[in-house]
Amino acid sequence: MAERDTRFSSNGQVFISQVTNTDALLKNLSASGLCIESSGFMDVIPKTRYSIDIVPEKEANVDKFSLEIESRWVKAKMKSSESGFVIVVPPGTTGKSLLEQYIGYLSSQQADIEENANHDDSQASGSIDISIENH
């Protein structure tokens, strides 16, 4: 079994015109796949190709881009749905270049979060010396 690419949490928006008109969130992203969460039903058919537009969060400084994806799985819940996809965009396209820029941004964000968490842990586990003087 091939090793799965590192996935990065995202707050980007996704538009799949053939599937839904509801809000969809790019839940996570890697170089080879992504997970989309929607506040409504997504009529996604497994092993079907779709064209999507991804709008990264403003702080990423990455333009909106399009990708070709293929659905792998769907989880429908009472008031939401989640779908997993593999990216099938051919290398060298504009979408691939912007995807790489966006993953670079998400990677640096995740590294900052982990560094801050490690810093907080090291401060929390440090010892405190208290001396009491008798007067």
Secondary structure, 3 states (H helix, E strand, C coil): CCCCCCCEECCCEEECCCCCCCCEEEEEECCCEEEEEECCCCCCCCCCEEEEEEECCHHHCCCCEEEEEEEEEEEECCCCEEEEEEECCCCCCHHHHHHHHHHHHHHHHHHHHHHHHHHHHHHHCCCCCCCCCCC
